Amino acid sequence: MTIKIRYFASLRERLGRSEDTVAFEESLTVSDVWYRANADQALPVNILASVNMDYVALDSIVDDEDEVAFFPPVTGG
């Protein structure tokens, strides 16, 4: 099974890429997906995540062919 991962804004810049693909055989949560793709990077504090364009909690389970996206917190001023 595979999941497409997309990174936005400062996360994309920090990681140096805009997307990844992760293959898996067991159930994964959104946070598991982050660590599969970014084993050397801690999950950022206050990160936002979506699965198939719906915001979700980091403990949400992902399915085959889902698209998981990670966003930094939005700030304005």
Phi, psi and omega per residue, in radians:
M1 nan 2.657 -3.130
T2 -2.358 2.666 3.093
I3 -2.282 2.379 3.026
K4 -1.628 2.377 -3.130
I5 -2.084 2.367 3.098
R6 -2.170 2.501 3.130
Y7 -2.093 2.443 -3.086
F8 -2.164 2.711 3.023
A9 0.940 -2.256 -3.048
S10 -1.133 -0.435 3.072
L11 -1.134 -0.754 3.104
R12 -1.052 -0.765 -3.138
E13 -1.162 -0.750 -3.119
R14 -1.146 -0.705 -3.101
L15 -1.451 -0.358 3.133
G16 1.360 0.347 3.094
R17 -2.753 2.771 -3.104
S18 -1.808 -0.271 3.131
E19 -2.762 2.835 3.090
D20 -2.501 2.912 2.964
T21 -2.240 2.348 -3.132
V22 -2.102 2.287 3.040
A23 -1.726 2.496 -3.122
F24 -2.674 2.824 3.104
E25 -2.116 -0.401 -3.125
E26 -1.892 2.977 3.104
S27 -1.113 2.435 3.102
L28 -2.255 2.553 2.974
T29 -1.618 2.987 3.101
V30 -1.039 -0.742 3.122
S31 -1.167 -0.609 3.043
D32 -1.038 -0.691 3.139
V33 -1.064 -0.782 3.113
W34 -0.966 -0.881 -3.067
Y35 -1.220 -0.496 3.043
R36 -1.129 -0.691 -3.093
A37 -1.541 -0.374 -3.020
N38 -2.391 0.994 -3.055
A39 -0.993 -0.494 -3.102
D40 -1.644 0.080 -3.105
Q41 -2.142 2.219 3.057
A42 -1.160 2.594 3.058
L43 -1.170 2.097 -3.086
P44 -1.054 2.565 3.093
V45 -1.169 2.459 3.088
N46 1.117 0.374 3.120
I47 -1.166 2.563 3.047
L48 -1.836 2.539 -3.135
A49 -2.380 2.641 3.043
S50 -2.371 2.677 3.006
V51 -2.163 2.113 -3.123
N52 0.924 0.754 3.062
M53 1.217 0.311 3.015
D54 -2.047 2.228 3.109
Y55 -1.066 2.428 -3.102
V56 -2.439 2.884 3.029
A57 -1.357 2.733 -3.112
L58 -1.177 -0.287 3.115
D59 -1.661 0.164 3.091
S60 -1.212 2.483 3.127
I61 -1.452 2.425 3.083
V62 -1.843 2.712 -3.118
D63 -2.055 2.928 3.096
D64 -0.928 2.348 3.091
E65 1.214 0.213 3.019
D66 -1.217 2.741 2.990
E67 -1.955 2.093 3.126
V68 -1.853 2.295 3.129
A69 -2.166 2.496 3.126
F70 -2.075 2.344 -3.105
F71 -2.254 2.465 2.998
P72 -1.271 2.788 3.072
P73 -1.014 2.508 -3.126
V74 -1.557 2.302 3.071
T75 -2.210 2.760 3.124
G76 -2.605 3.061 -3.134
G77 -2.972 nan nan
